[in-house]
Amino acid sequence: MRIFRGLILIAGALVLGGCGKEQTPPASSPPAQSTTPSGGYLGALAKGEQSAVKGVDTASLNQAVQLFNAQEGRFPTDLNELVTKQYLPKLPNPPVGMKLNYDATQGKVTVVPQ
């Protein structure tokens, strides 16, 4: 246990103290990444969130379609039928710039760009 505490203390000191050497970027360094949603860390975060939302919405919709198929013996003709037959309380809103695409022959929901 003492060794573990010692390692934590050393790691913390290294993180907080750094190596004490100030680093300067090379003369021909690339431009800094933008912090706007279109690029950089925030852009990646926005894309990750959008991807997660797409995955959750399509998973729940596809599950509702499969449940509908198991109980009704067919795929719904459109996604609104899932709401009218009370398999879902309402259809989820797709992320901005995207739309829900439903293939009634395969019973598969995807999120695609508009």
N, CA, C and O atoms as CSV, one atom per row, in Angstrom:
chain,resi,resn,atom,element,x,y,z
A,1,MET,N,N,0.824,-1.182,0.000
A,1,MET,CA,C,0.000,0.000,0.000
A,1,MET,C,C,0.873,1.252,0.000
A,1,MET,O,O,0.538,2.246,-0.644
A,2,ARG,N,N,2.020,1.202,0.740
A,2,ARG,CA,C,2.921,2.350,0.788
A,2,ARG,C,C,3.535,2.615,-0.578
A,2,ARG,O,O,3.717,3.763,-0.983
A,3,ILE,N,N,3.849,1.534,-1.281
A,3,ILE,CA,C,4.445,1.684,-2.611
A,3,ILE,C,C,3.442,2.355,-3.551
A,3,ILE,O,O,3.808,3.237,-4.328
A,4,PHE,N,N,2.190,1.940,-3.478
A,4,PHE,CA,C,1.145,2.513,-4.326
A,4,PHE,C,C,1.001,4.005,-4.049
A,4,PHE,O,O,0.915,4.804,-4.981
A,5,ARG,N,N,0.975,4.388,-2.765
A,5,ARG,CA,C,0.866,5.806,-2.412
A,5,ARG,C,C,2.084,6.578,-2.919
A,5,ARG,O,O,1.958,7.706,-3.396
A,6,GLY,N,N,3.242,5.974,-2.815
A,6,GLY,CA,C,4.458,6.619,-3.287
A,6,GLY,C,C,4.431,6.848,-4.792
A,6,GLY,O,O,4.829,7.906,-5.280
A,7,LEU,N,N,3.958,5.848,-5.515
A,7,LEU,CA,C,3.860,5.991,-6.964
A,7,LEU,C,C,2.862,7.078,-7.353
A,7,LEU,O,O,3.113,7.859,-8.270
A,8,ILE,N,N,1.741,7.124,-6.659
A,8,ILE,CA,C,0.740,8.166,-6.918
A,8,ILE,C,C,1.335,9.538,-6.648
A,8,ILE,O,O,1.133,10.466,-7.431
A,9,LEU,N,N,2.071,9.677,-5.541
A,9,LEU,CA,C,2.693,10.948,-5.185
A,9,LEU,C,C,3.716,11.370,-6.231
A,9,LEU,O,O,3.759,12.538,-6.618
A,10,ILE,N,N,4.528,10.444,-6.686
A,10,ILE,CA,C,5.533,10.757,-7.701
A,10,ILE,C,C,4.866,11.144,-9.022
A,10,ILE,O,O,5.271,12.110,-9.668
A,11,ALA,N,N,3.850,10.391,-9.415
A,11,ALA,CA,C,3.142,10.706,-10.660
A,11,ALA,C,C,2.494,12.083,-10.581
A,11,ALA,O,O,2.540,12.850,-11.542
A,12,GLY,N,N,1.896,12.395,-9.450
A,12,GLY,CA,C,1.275,13.708,-9.280
A,12,GLY,C,C,2.296,14.830,-9.342
A,12,GLY,O,O,2.041,15.876,-9.938
A,13,ALA,N,N,3.451,14.615,-8.729
A,13,ALA,CA,C,4.506,15.628,-8.756
A,13,ALA,C,C,5.008,15.850,-10.170
A,13,ALA,O,O,5.258,16.987,-10.570
A,14,LEU,N,N,5.158,14.775,-10.929
A,14,LEU,CA,C,5.615,14.908,-12.315
A,14,LEU,C,C,4.596,15.644,-13.168
A,14,LEU,O,O,4.963,16.466,-14.008
A,15,VAL,N,N,3.332,15.356,-12.961
A,15,VAL,CA,C,2.285,16.013,-13.737
A,15,VAL,C,C,2.222,17.494,-13.396
A,15,VAL,O,O,2.151,18.340,-14.287
A,16,LEU,N,N,2.250,17.801,-12.117
A,16,LEU,CA,C,2.145,19.201,-11.707
A,16,LEU,C,C,3.420,19.986,-11.990
A,16,LEU,O,O,3.356,21.155,-12.371
A,17,GLY,N,N,4.553,19.367,-11.811
A,17,GLY,CA,C,5.820,20.078,-11.964
A,17,GLY,C,C,6.338,20.105,-13.384
A,17,GLY,O,O,7.048,21.034,-13.767
A,18,GLY,N,N,6.001,19.121,-14.156
A,18,GLY,CA,C,6.536,19.040,-15.502
A,18,GLY,C,C,8.029,18.810,-15.454
A,18,GLY,O,O,8.559,18.419,-14.414
A,19,CYS,N,N,8.700,19.038,-16.528
A,19,CYS,CA,C,10.147,18.830,-16.526
A,19,CYS,C,C,10.886,20.139,-16.303
A,19,CYS,O,O,12.116,20.138,-16.254
A,20,GLY,N,N,10.183,21.251,-16.167
A,20,GLY,CA,C,10.802,22.528,-15.888
A,20,GLY,C,C,11.393,23.184,-17.120
A,20,GLY,O,O,11.925,24.290,-17.021
A,21,LYS,N,N,11.323,22.563,-18.243
A,21,LYS,CA,C,11.885,23.090,-19.472
A,21,LYS,C,C,10.754,23.682,-20.303
A,21,LYS,O,O,9.772,23.006,-20.610
A,22,GLU,N,N,10.904,24.929,-20.655
A,22,GLU,CA,C,9.857,25.575,-21.451
A,22,GLU,C,C,10.038,25.185,-22.899
A,22,GLU,O,O,11.119,25.344,-23.465
A,23,GLN,N,N,8.995,24.681,-23.489
A,23,GLN,CA,C,9.082,24.249,-24.871
A,23,GLN,C,C,8.545,25.344,-25.775
A,23,GLN,O,O,7.502,25.937,-25.497
A,24,THR,N,N,9.256,25.605,-26.846
A,24,THR,CA,C,8.803,26.572,-27.841
A,24,THR,C,C,8.502,25.812,-29.117
A,24,THR,O,O,9.229,24.882,-29.468
A,25,PRO,N,N,7.444,26.191,-29.815
A,25,PRO,CA,C,7.109,25.472,-31.035
A,25,PRO,C,C,8.165,25.733,-32.107
A,25,PRO,O,O,8.792,26.792,-32.115
A,26,PRO,N,N,8.361,24.779,-33.004
A,26,PRO,CA,C,9.306,24.984,-34.094
A,26,PRO,C,C,8.869,26.156,-34.966
A,26,PRO,O,O,7.699,26.539,-34.967
A,27,ALA,N,N,9.817,26.718,-35.707
A,27,ALA,CA,C,9.549,27.899,-36.523
A,27,ALA,C,C,8.465,27.645,-37.560
A,27,ALA,O,O,7.703,28.558,-37.877
A,28,SER,N,N,8.373,26.443,-38.091
A,28,SER,CA,C,7.382,26.147,-39.124
A,28,SER,C,C,6.273,25.260,-38.578
A,28,SER,O,O,5.893,24.270,-39.202
A,29,SER,N,N,5.758,25.622,-37.408
A,29,SER,CA,C,4.714,24.802,-36.798
A,29,SER,C,C,3.396,25.008,-37.530
A,29,SER,O,O,3.132,26.095,-38.045
A,30,PRO,N,N,2.557,23.954,-37.580
A,30,PRO,CA,C,1.253,24.093,-38.220
A,30,PRO,C,C,0.364,25.001,-37.376
A,30,PRO,O,O,0.586,25.140,-36.173
A,31,PRO,N,N,-0.638,25.618,-37.996
A,31,PRO,CA,C,-1.531,26.491,-37.237
A,31,PRO,C,C,-2.268,25.715,-36.159
A,31,PRO,O,O,-2.554,24.528,-36.320
A,32,ALA,N,N,-2.570,26.384,-35.074
A,32,ALA,CA,C,-3.289,25.753,-33.965
A,32,ALA,C,C,-4.669,25.340,-34.426
A,32,ALA,O,O,-5.276,25.980,-35.285
A,33,GLN,N,N,-5.163,24.237,-33.827
A,33,GLN,CA,C,-6.487,23.770,-34.185
A,33,GLN,C,C,-7.538,24.728,-33.648
A,33,GLN,O,O,-7.394,25.311,-32.573
A,34,SER,N,N,-8.572,24.868,-34.411
A,34,SER,CA,C,-9.671,25.750,-34.038
A,34,SER,C,C,-10.468,25.136,-32.895
A,34,SER,O,O,-10.582,23.914,-32.810
A,35,THR,N,N,-11.015,25.956,-32.026
A,35,THR,CA,C,-11.858,25.458,-30.951
A,35,THR,C,C,-13.333,25.646,-31.282
A,35,THR,O,O,-14.193,25.481,-30.418
A,36,THR,N,N,-13.623,25.990,-32.527
A,36,THR,CA,C,-15.015,26.104,-32.931
A,36,THR,C,C,-15.565,24.711,-33.174
A,36,THR,O,O,-14.786,23.778,-33.368
A,37,PRO,N,N,-16.895,24.537,-33.170
A,37,PRO,CA,C,-17.469,23.214,-33.348
A,37,PRO,C,C,-17.081,22.540,-34.659
A,37,PRO,O,O,-17.233,21.325,-34.786
A,38,SER,N,N,-16.578,23.304,-35.650
A,38,SER,CA,C,-16.242,22.687,-36.923
A,38,SER,C,C,-14.891,21.981,-36.890
A,38,SER,O,O,-14.579,21.228,-37.812
A,39,GLY,N,N,-14.078,22.203,-35.852
A,39,GLY,CA,C,-12.776,21.556,-35.827
A,39,GLY,C,C,-12.231,21.489,-34.421
A,39,GLY,O,O,-12.813,22.056,-33.496
A,40,GLY,N,N,-11.127,20.808,-34.255
A,40,GLY,CA,C,-10.490,20.718,-32.959
A,40,GLY,C,C,-11.247,19.850,-31.986
A,40,GLY,O,O,-12.048,18.994,-32.361
A,41,TYR,N,N,-10.968,20.099,-30.729
A,41,TYR,CA,C,-11.545,19.285,-29.660
A,41,TYR,C,C,-13.068,19.394,-29.628
A,41,TYR,O,O,-13.762,18.381,-29.538
A,42,LEU,N,N,-13.584,20.612,-29.700
A,42,LEU,CA,C,-15.040,20.783,-29.626
A,42,LEU,C,C,-15.733,20.182,-30.840
A,42,LEU,O,O,-16.840,19.654,-30.735
A,43,GLY,N,N,-15.077,20.264,-31.988
A,43,GLY,CA,C,-15.646,19.650,-33.186
A,43,GLY,C,C,-15.733,18.146,-33.041
A,43,GLY,O,O,-16.738,17.534,-33.402
A,44,ALA,N,N,-14.666,17.548,-32.506
A,44,ALA,CA,C,-14.666,16.107,-32.285
A,44,ALA,C,C,-15.718,15.723,-31.255
A,44,ALA,O,O,-16.377,14.691,-31.381
A,45,LEU,N,N,-15.867,16.557,-30.241
A,45,LEU,CA,C,-16.870,16.298,-29.215
A,45,LEU,C,C,-18.276,16.349,-29.811
A,45,LEU,O,O,-19.114,15.500,-29.507
A,46,ALA,N,N,-18.533,17.351,-30.661
A,46,ALA,CA,C,-19.849,17.478,-31.295
A,46,ALA,C,C,-20.128,16.290,-32.206
A,46,ALA,O,O,-21.242,15.768,-32.233
A,47,LYS,N,N,-19.105,15.864,-32.955
A,47,LYS,CA,C,-19.290,14.710,-33.835
A,47,LYS,C,C,-19.534,13.443,-33.025
A,47,LYS,O,O,-20.348,12.604,-33.410
A,48,GLY,N,N,-18.836,13.302,-31.914
A,48,GLY,CA,C,-19.035,12.141,-31.054
A,48,GLY,C,C,-20.428,12.095,-30.472
A,48,GLY,O,O,-21.057,11.039,-30.409
A,49,GLU,N,N,-20.906,13.258,-30.045
A,49,GLU,CA,C,-22.264,13.325,-29.497
A,49,GLU,C,C,-23.281,12.977,-30.571
A,49,GLU,O,O,-24.230,12.236,-30.318
A,50,GLN,N,N,-23.080,13.518,-31.780
A,50,GLN,CA,C,-24.000,13.251,-32.875
A,50,GLN,C,C,-24.002,11.764,-33.213
A,50,GLN,O,O,-25.056,11.188,-33.480
A,51,SER,N,N,-22.837,11.149,-33.202
A,51,SER,CA,C,-22.729,9.726,-33.479
A,51,SER,C,C,-23.433,8.905,-32.400
A,51,SER,O,O,-24.106,7.921,-32.709
A,52,ALA,N,N,-23.284,9.297,-31.154
A,52,ALA,CA,C,-23.927,8.588,-30.051
A,52,ALA,C,C,-25.440,8.704,-30.150
A,52,ALA,O,O,-26.156,7.726,-29.936
A,53,VAL,N,N,-25.926,9.895,-30.473
A,53,VAL,CA,C,-27.370,10.092,-30.604
A,53,VAL,C,C,-27.911,9.236,-31.737
A,53,VAL,O,O,-28.969,8.622,-31.606
A,54,LYS,N,N,-27.178,9.194,-32.862
A,54,LYS,CA,C,-27.616,8.367,-33.982
A,54,LYS,C,C,-27.701,6.914,-33.569
A,54,LYS,O,O,-28.663,6.230,-33.917
A,55,GLY,N,N,-26.717,6.431,-32.836
A,55,GLY,CA,C,-26.701,5.039,-32.421
A,55,GLY,C,C,-27.832,4.698,-31.482
A,55,GLY,O,O,-28.461,3.650,-31.632
A,56,VAL,N,N,-28.106,5.553,-30.517
A,56,VAL,CA,C,-29.167,5.296,-29.546
A,56,VAL,C,C,-30.529,5.344,-30.222
A,56,VAL,O,O,-31.362,4.467,-29.994
A,57,ASP,N,N,-30.768,6.356,-31.051
A,57,ASP,CA,C,-32.062,6.468,-31.708
A,57,ASP,C,C,-32.317,5.297,-32.647
A,57,ASP,O,O,-33.410,4.730,-32.646
A,58,THR,N,N,-31.325,4.931,-33.443
A,58,THR,CA,C,-31.545,3.825,-34.372
A,58,THR,C,C,-31.706,2.505,-33.633
A,58,THR,O,O,-32.483,1.653,-34.061
A,59,ALA,N,N,-30.990,2.323,-32.538
A,59,ALA,CA,C,-31.124,1.074,-31.780
A,59,ALA,C,C,-32.526,0.937,-31.203
A,59,ALA,O,O,-33.128,-0.133,-31.288
A,60,SER,N,N,-33.051,2.005,-30.617
A,60,SER,CA,C,-34.401,1.927,-30.033
A,60,SER,C,C,-35.462,1.791,-31.118
A,60,SER,O,O,-36.447,1.075,-30.940
A,61,LEU,N,N,-35.264,2.473,-32.235
A,61,LEU,CA,C,-36.238,2.363,-33.324
A,61,LEU,C,C,-36.213,0.971,-33.947
A,61,LEU,O,O,-37.264,0.390,-34.215
A,62,ASN,N,N,-35.016,0.435,-34.178
A,62,ASN,CA,C,-34.917,-0.907,-34.756
A,62,ASN,C,C,-35.494,-1.959,-33.811
A,62,ASN,O,O,-36.082,-2.944,-34.259
A,63,GLN,N,N,-35.326,-1.752,-32.511
A,63,GLN,CA,C,-35.905,-2.680,-31.539
A,63,GLN,C,C,-37.434,-2.619,-31.589
A,63,GLN,O,O,-38.102,-3.651,-31.516
A,64,ALA,N,N,-37.981,-1.414,-31.714
A,64,ALA,CA,C,-39.435,-1.268,-31.816
A,64,ALA,C,C,-39.952,-1.907,-33.105
A,64,ALA,O,O,-41.018,-2.523,-33.107
A,65,VAL,N,N,-39.204,-1.762,-34.198
A,65,VAL,CA,C,-39.601,-2.379,-35.469
A,65,VAL,C,C,-39.605,-3.901,-35.335
A,65,VAL,O,O,-40.520,-4.565,-35.823
A,66,GLN,N,N,-38.584,-4.455,-34.675
A,66,GLN,CA,C,-38.519,-5.911,-34.497
A,66,GLN,C,C,-39.646,-6.416,-33.589
A,66,GLN,O,O,-40.206,-7.485,-33.827
A,67,LEU,N,N,-39.969,-5.651,-32.563
A,67,LEU,CA,C,-41.083,-6.015,-31.687
A,67,LEU,C,C,-42.401,-5.981,-32.458
A,67,LEU,O,O,-43.233,-6.878,-32.320
A,68,PHE,N,N,-42.585,-4.938,-33.269
A,68,PHE,CA,C,-43.769,-4.827,-34.117
A,68,PHE,C,C,-43.868,-6.046,-35.029
A,68,PHE,O,O,-44.940,-6.636,-35.163
A,69,ASN,N,N,-42.757,-6.423,-35.653
A,69,ASN,CA,C,-42.731,-7.566,-36.570
A,69,ASN,C,C,-43.082,-8.859,-35.840
A,69,ASN,O,O,-43.820,-9.691,-36.368
A,70,ALA,N,N,-42.556,-9.030,-34.633
A,70,ALA,CA,C,-42.826,-10.247,-33.871
A,70,ALA,C,C,-44.294,-10.345,-33.475
A,70,ALA,O,O,-44.867,-11.434,-33.474
A,71,GLN,N,N,-44.904,-9.210,-33.137
A,71,GLN,CA,C,-46.294,-9.251,-32.672
A,71,GLN,C,C,-47.309,-9.152,-33.803
A,71,GLN,O,O,-48.381,-9.751,-33.725
A,72,GLU,N,N,-46.984,-8.403,-34.851
A,72,GLU,CA,C,-47.939,-8.184,-35.943
A,72,GLU,C,C,-47.699,-9.122,-37.129
A,72,GLU,O,O,-48.577,-9.282,-37.977
A,73,GLY,N,N,-46.525,-9.738,-37.195
A,73,GLY,CA,C,-46.231,-10.634,-38.306
A,73,GLY,C,C,-45.777,-9.937,-39.576
A,73,GLY,O,O,-45.691,-10.564,-40.632
A,74,ARG,N,N,-45.487,-8.654,-39.484
A,74,ARG,CA,C,-45.023,-7.877,-40.636
A,74,ARG,C,C,-44.273,-6.648,-40.125
A,74,ARG,O,O,-44.389,-6.272,-38.959
A,75,PHE,N,N,-43.509,-6.039,-41.012
A,75,PHE,CA,C,-42.851,-4.794,-40.648
A,75,PHE,C,C,-43.839,-3.645,-40.802
A,75,PHE,O,O,-44.736,-3.724,-41.641
A,76,PRO,N,N,-43.700,-2.578,-40.016
A,76,PRO,CA,C,-44.595,-1.428,-40.190
A,76,PRO,C,C,-44.385,-0.790,-41.561
A,76,PRO,O,O,-43.282,-0.817,-42.109
A,77,THR,N,N,-45.446,-0.222,-42.101
A,77,THR,CA,C,-45.340,0.417,-43.416
A,77,THR,C,C,-44.508,1.693,-43.347
A,77,THR,O,O,-43.792,2.023,-44.292
A,78,ASP,N,N,-44.604,2.408,-42.230
A,78,ASP,CA,C,-43.749,3.572,-41.981
A,78,ASP,C,C,-43.534,3.709,-40.474
A,78,ASP,O,O,-44.174,3.016,-39.683
A,79,LEU,N,N,-42.639,4.599,-40.089
A,79,LEU,CA,C,-42.308,4.743,-38.663
A,79,LEU,C,C,-43.468,5.300,-37.847
A,79,LEU,O,O,-43.551,5.036,-36.648
A,80,ASN,N,N,-44.358,6.059,-38.462
A,80,ASN,CA,C,-45.503,6.606,-37.732
A,80,ASN,C,C,-46.440,5.506,-37.243
A,80,ASN,O,O,-47.173,5.703,-36.273
A,81,GLU,N,N,-46.423,4.361,-37.902
A,81,GLU,CA,C,-47.257,3.244,-37.465
A,81,GLU,C,C,-46.807,2.721,-36.097
A,81,GLU,O,O,-47.618,2.186,-35.341
A,82,LEU,N,N,-45.524,2.875,-35.782
A,82,LEU,CA,C,-45.037,2.481,-34.456
A,82,LEU,C,C,-45.669,3.338,-33.368
A,82,LEU,O,O,-45.905,2.863,-32.257
A,83,VAL,N,N,-45.943,4.602,-33.685
A,83,VAL,CA,C,-46.555,5.517,-32.714
A,83,VAL,C,C,-48.053,5.254,-32.627
A,83,VAL,O,O,-48.614,5.201,-31.532
A,84,THR,N,N,-48.701,5.089,-33.776
A,84,THR,CA,C,-50.160,4.902,-33.758
A,84,THR,C,C,-50.559,3.586,-33.077
A,84,THR,O,O,-51.609,3.512,-32.439
A,85,LYS,N,N,-49.720,2.549,-33.214
A,85,LYS,CA,C,-50.014,1.271,-32.554
A,85,LYS,C,C,-49.377,1.183,-31.170
A,85,LYS,O,O,-49.375,0.116,-30.556
A,86,GLN,N,N,-48.840,2.291,-30.678
A,86,GLN,CA,C,-48.304,2.467,-29.330
A,86,GLN,C,C,-47.090,1.575,-29.022
A,86,GLN,O,O,-46.942,1.086,-27.902
A,87,TYR,N,N,-46.232,1.371,-30.018
A,87,TYR,CA,C,-44.960,0.714,-29.769
A,87,TYR,C,C,-43.926,1.737,-29.295
A,87,TYR,O,O,-42.948,1.388,-28.633
A,88,LEU,N,N,-44.159,3.006,-29.644
A,88,LEU,CA,C,-43.330,4.126,-29.194
A,88,LEU,C,C,-44.243,5.279,-28.806
A,88,LEU,O,O,-45.287,5.470,-29.431
A,89,PRO,N,N,-43.873,6.056,-27.782
A,89,PRO,CA,C,-44.698,7.220,-27.441
A,89,PRO,C,C,-44.614,8.308,-28.509
A,89,PRO,O,O,-45.606,8.981,-28.788
A,90,LYS,N,N,-43.439,8.482,-29.105
A,90,LYS,CA,C,-43.257,9.431,-30.207
A,90,LYS,C,C,-41.962,9.076,-30.922
A,90,LYS,O,O,-41.111,8.369,-30.382
A,91,LEU,N,N,-41.827,9.574,-32.141
A,91,LEU,CA,C,-40.596,9.339,-32.885
A,91,LEU,C,C,-39.524,10.294,-32.374
A,91,LEU,O,O,-39.805,11.474,-32.161
A,92,PRO,N,N,-38.291,9.803,-32.173
A,92,PRO,CA,C,-37.227,10.699,-31.717
A,92,PRO,C,C,-36.813,11.652,-32.833
A,92,PRO,O,O,-36.901,11.322,-34.015
A,93,ASN,N,N,-36.363,12.830,-32.437
A,93,ASN,CA,C,-35.876,13.798,-33.411
A,93,ASN,C,C,-34.460,13.421,-33.822
A,93,ASN,O,O,-33.618,13.160,-32.963
A,94,PRO,N,N,-34.184,13.387,-35.123
A,94,PRO,CA,C,-32.818,13.090,-35.557
A,94,PRO,C,C,-31.904,14.280,-35.271
A,94,PRO,O,O,-32.395,15.391,-35.075
A,95,PRO,N,N,-30.592,14.073,-35.244
A,95,PRO,CA,C,-29.666,15.188,-35.041
A,95,PRO,C,C,-29.816,16.231,-36.150
A,95,PRO,O,O,-30.339,15.936,-37.224
A,96,VAL,N,N,-29.363,17.423,-35.883
A,96,VAL,CA,C,-29.455,18.511,-36.852
A,96,VAL,C,C,-28.731,18.121,-38.142
A,96,VAL,O,O,-27.608,17.618,-38.106
A,97,GLY,N,N,-29.375,18.356,-39.264
A,97,GLY,CA,C,-28.793,18.034,-40.561
A,97,GLY,C,C,-28.944,16.586,-40.969
A,97,GLY,O,O,-28.410,16.172,-41.998
A,98,MET,N,N,-29.667,15.807,-40.173
A,98,MET,CA,C,-29.849,14.382,-40.453
A,98,MET,C,C,-31.346,14.077,-40.540
A,98,MET,O,O,-32.180,14.878,-40.116
A,99,LYS,N,N,-31.670,12.914,-41.091
A,99,LYS,CA,C,-33.069,12.473,-41.129
A,99,LYS,C,C,-33.117,10.968,-40.924
A,99,LYS,O,O,-32.131,10.265,-41.146
A,100,LEU,N,N,-34.271,10.487,-40.500
A,100,LEU,CA,C,-34.479,9.057,-40.317
A,100,LEU,C,C,-34.835,8.431,-41.653
A,100,LEU,O,O,-35.676,8.954,-42.383
A,101,ASN,N,N,-34.206,7.326,-41.971
A,101,ASN,CA,C,-34.481,6.602,-43.208
A,101,ASN,C,C,-34.960,5.204,-42.823
A,101,ASN,O,O,-34.252,4.471,-42.134
A,102,TYR,N,N,-36.147,4.839,-43.262
A,102,TYR,CA,C,-36.718,3.544,-42.904
A,102,TYR,C,C,-36.911,2.704,-44.156
A,102,TYR,O,O,-37.550,3.148,-45.109
A,103,ASP,N,N,-36.365,1.494,-44.161
A,103,ASP,CA,C,-36.537,0.533,-45.247
A,103,ASP,C,C,-37.579,-0.487,-44.791
A,103,ASP,O,O,-37.283,-1.362,-43.977
A,104,ALA,N,N,-38.806,-0.370,-45.320
A,104,ALA,CA,C,-39.914,-1.222,-44.878
A,104,ALA,C,C,-39.736,-2.673,-45.320
A,104,ALA,O,O,-40.311,-3.569,-44.701
A,105,THR,N,N,-38.957,-2.932,-46.371
A,105,THR,CA,C,-38.779,-4.317,-46.823
A,105,THR,C,C,-37.858,-5.091,-45.889
A,105,THR,O,O,-38.068,-6.281,-45.650
A,106,GLN,N,N,-36.830,-4.413,-45.355
A,106,GLN,CA,C,-35.904,-5.076,-44.430
A,106,GLN,C,C,-36.224,-4.767,-42.978
A,106,GLN,O,O,-35.716,-5.437,-42.079
A,107,GLY,N,N,-37.060,-3.760,-42.730
A,107,GLY,CA,C,-37.390,-3.371,-41.365
A,107,GLY,C,C,-36.201,-2.753,-40.650
A,107,GLY,O,O,-35.954,-3.049,-39.481
A,108,LYS,N,N,-35.463,-1.894,-41.345
A,108,LYS,CA,C,-34.259,-1.311,-40.763
A,108,LYS,C,C,-34.329,0.210,-40.815
A,108,LYS,O,O,-34.694,0.799,-41.832
A,109,VAL,N,N,-33.965,0.839,-39.677
A,109,VAL,CA,C,-33.942,2.288,-39.563
A,109,VAL,C,C,-32.492,2.744,-39.524
A,109,VAL,O,O,-31.671,2.172,-38.806
A,110,THR,N,N,-32.183,3.782,-40.303
A,110,THR,CA,C,-30.860,4.397,-40.285
A,110,THR,C,C,-31.028,5.900,-40.212
A,110,THR,O,O,-32.094,6.439,-40.507
A,111,VAL,N,N,-29.957,6.568,-39.814
A,111,VAL,CA,C,-29.936,8.035,-39.802
A,111,VAL,C,C,-28.977,8.451,-40.906
A,111,VAL,O,O,-27.817,8.040,-40.926
A,112,VAL,N,N,-29.480,9.280,-41.832
A,112,VAL,CA,C,-28.685,9.699,-42.987
A,112,VAL,C,C,-28.686,11.220,-43.076
A,112,VAL,O,O,-29.573,11.873,-42.528
A,113,PRO,N,N,-27.695,11.790,-43.765
A,113,PRO,CA,C,-27.706,13.245,-43.963
A,113,PRO,C,C,-28.889,13.661,-44.814
A,113,PRO,O,O,-29.351,12.904,-45.668
A,114,GLN,N,N,-29.376,14.871,-44.576
A,114,GLN,CA,C,-30.518,15.371,-45.360
A,114,GLN,C,C,-30.084,15.781,-46.741
A,114,GLN,O,O,-30.908,16.226,-47.540
